[in-house]
Amino acid sequence: MENSSPGEVVCFGVLSYLQLLVVDQVPVYNQGTPISQLTDSYGDDAAIVAGMLHQWGQKTRLIPSAVGDDELGRKVADTVSDLGVPVSVVVDPAVATVAEISIADPSGARTFFYHRTPELLATLDAADLAPLENAAYLYVDWYDGDHIMRPMRGASQLGVPVFVNLEDQHANADLLSKLLPVATVCQVSADKPEKGDGLESIADTLLEAGAGVVLVTGGSRGCLAADMGQKVWVSAPQVHVVDGNGAGSAFSAAYIYGSLRGWDLERCARFATAQSSLKCGVPGYTVATIAEGERLAATLSVETGP
């Protein structure tokens, strides 16, 4: 059965406490605005991707950083224990739990404030990587720094595909020189057209640097998925935006889901674009069903090329 779970996806990264505020409009400078929804939640992207994949029935495991022996640590530990994803949360009295406040507005933008310390990031170096031995995929984020190199190298040696979220770091030559030799799939965010980021030029640069598959998300410009053999441009559907938090994670999770089931690049790109778009229509990290995502994916216009 196609929707069964082929192997286990391991998501590795910092576990943070997140307070999500959804507002109807951004306040003008030095003014306020009503909050339409206030939620205690969790981050960062590795945890979000794990939770989304689990909603689709994909076997997933989270290998997180430690949390502090503090109120925020206890809150986030309770939250992730209810996700249904296998995870062992370590409480370390020597660190402070990562705290983040994220404000989502109808434009799809997120304004966020966070506090992370080198001491907490360093707890990733003590995380048990034994689950990689039976993994079907590894997911990591660039912003966890050199702490992701250990699992990336371990996965690469085991022949496990590695998905790395680069966000806007596609021109960071030093970072790319470290990550690309052990990365299988790279996801880049280029949702600020005013910066002059061309989706195709970004993809070409990363492919020439050694990336196997490049996924460039462009917000309202849709996405470009590319490997050395083809390029697939997928249009973005019109959606009523409620909360853009987790849209990039939904794209990552959806691509991994399709890739594990042997879908071709176009089908994966369609499905990922559809799921990330649908995610923007609801607050929090609830994703649309597989069927809903595939229905929307089938309606999206696509261009292909060499």
Secondary structure, DSSP 8 states (H G I E B T S, - for coil): -TTS--SEEEEEE--EEEEEEEESS---TT----EEEEEEEEE-HHHHHHHHHHHTT--EEEEE--EESSHHHHHHHHHHHTSSS-B---EETTS--EEEEEEE-TTS-EEEEEE--HHHHHGGGGS--GGGGGEEEEEEEGGGGGGGHHHHHHHHHHT--EEEEEET-TT-HHHHHHHGGG-SEEEEE---GGGT--HHHHHHHHHHTT-SEEEEE-GGG-EEEE-SS-EEEE-------S--TTHHHHHHHHHHHHHHTT--HHHHHHHHHHHHHHHTTSSTT----HHHHHHHHHHS-EEEE-
